[in-house]
C-alpha cells in the first residue's frame, strides 16, 4: 500500500472504520503476515492505531511502559495476564497500565483500536 497523506492530529478527526479495515485487509503486509496497522491519531502523548489481525495470528507479549487500551471493533482476542487467560470481543475494552499483556491472539479475523498514552505526558 502506498503511503497516504492524511492528518494525524487536529481539532476534530472522523474515521470510517469499516473502510479503513477493508483497506488494511487489502494491504500486501496483511496478506503476507496476517497483521497490519495504521496510526489514525498522533496528538501529544496519545496514539490511536487501527490494527487488523487474521484468525490465529499471535501478537505475543506486549510490553507497556504507559497505560493503553485494546478495543475490538470486529472479532475476538485472547490474552493472558500472569496465569489467567481472558477473552474480549466487540463492544468490550481492555485497559492495562504499565506492565504487559501476554500471548495476545486473534480467535477470529479481528480489527481493534489500540490507544496508547505516554507515561507522565511523554509520547507512548
C-alpha positions in Angstrom: 0.0 0.0 0.0 1.4 3.4 -0.9 1.9 5.9 1.9 -1.1 8.2 2.4 -1.0 11.9 3.2 -3.5 12.4 5.9 -3.9 14.5 9.1 -2.9 12.7 12.3 -3.9 15.5 14.6 -6.4 18.3 14.5 -9.3 19.7 16.5 -11.7 17.2 15.0 -11.0 14.0 13.1 -13.5 11.4 11.9 -12.8 8.0 10.6 -14.7 5.5 8.5 -13.5 2.4 10.4 -15.3 0.0 8.0 -13.5 1.5 5.0 -10.2 1.6 6.9 -10.4 -2.0 7.9 -11.2 -3.1 4.3 -8.2 -1.1 3.0 -5.9 -2.7 5.6 -7.1 -6.2 4.8 -6.2 -5.5 1.2 -2.6 -4.5 2.2 0.1 -6.8 1.0 1.6 -7.0 4.5 -1.7 -8.3 5.8 -1.7 -10.9 3.0 1.8 -12.0 4.0 1.7 -11.8 7.8 -1.9 -11.6 8.8 -1.3 -8.4 10.6 -1.1 -4.7 9.8 -1.9 -1.4 11.5 -2.4 2.2 10.7 -1.9 5.2 13.1 -5.1 7.3 13.0 -4.3 9.9 15.6 -1.0 11.2 17.0 -1.6 14.1 19.4 0.8 14.8 22.2 1.1 11.7 24.3 -1.9 10.0 22.6 -1.6 7.4 19.8 -4.7 5.8 18.3 -3.9 2.9 15.9 -6.3 0.7 14.0 -4.9 -2.9 13.8 -6.3 -5.9 11.8 -5.3 -9.4 12.6 -6.2 -12.6 10.8 -7.6 -15.6 12.8 -4.9 -17.3 14.7 -2.3 -14.6 14.5 -0.4 -14.1 17.7 0.8 -10.6 18.6 2.8 -12.1 21.5 3.6 -10.2 24.7 3.1 -6.5 24.6 5.2 -4.5 27.0 3.6 -1.3 28.0 5.5 1.5 29.7 2.3 3.5 29.9 -1.4 2.9 30.1 -3.2 1.5 27.0 -6.4 0.1 25.8 -7.4 -2.6 23.2 -11.0 -2.3 21.8 -12.1 -4.8 19.3 -14.3 -3.4 16.5 -14.7 -6.8 15.0 -13.7 -10.3 16.1 -12.3 -11.6 19.4 -8.9 -11.7 21.2 -7.5 -14.0 23.9 -4.7 -12.8 26.2 -3.0 -13.8 29.4 -2.1 -11.8 32.4 0.0 -13.8 34.8 -1.6 -17.3 35.0 -5.1 -16.1 33.9 -6.5 -16.1 30.4 -9.1 -13.7 29.2 -11.1 -13.0 26.1 -12.6 -9.8 24.8 -14.7 -9.0 21.7 -16.7 -6.3 20.0 -18.2 -3.9 22.5 -15.6 -4.6 25.2 -12.4 -2.7 26.1 -9.3 -4.0 27.8 -7.3 -1.5 29.8 -3.9 -2.2 31.2 -1.4 0.0 32.9 2.4 -0.2 32.9 3.3 -3.9 32.6 2.2 -6.3 29.9 -0.5 -8.5 28.5 0.9 -11.8 27.2 0.1 -14.2 24.4 -2.4 -11.8 22.6 -4.0 -13.9 19.8 -6.9 -13.3 17.4 -9.5 -16.0 17.8 -11.1 -14.9 14.6 -10.4 -12.2 12.0 -10.2 -9.2 14.2 -10.0 -5.4 13.9 -9.1 -3.4 17.0 -8.4 0.1 18.2 -5.2 0.4 20.2 -4.9 3.5 22.3 -1.5 4.3 23.9 -0.8 7.2 26.2 2.6 8.3 27.3 3.6 8.0 30.9 3.8 11.4 32.6 2.8 13.1 29.4 5.6 11.6 27.3 4.7 10.1 23.9 3.9 6.4 24.1 
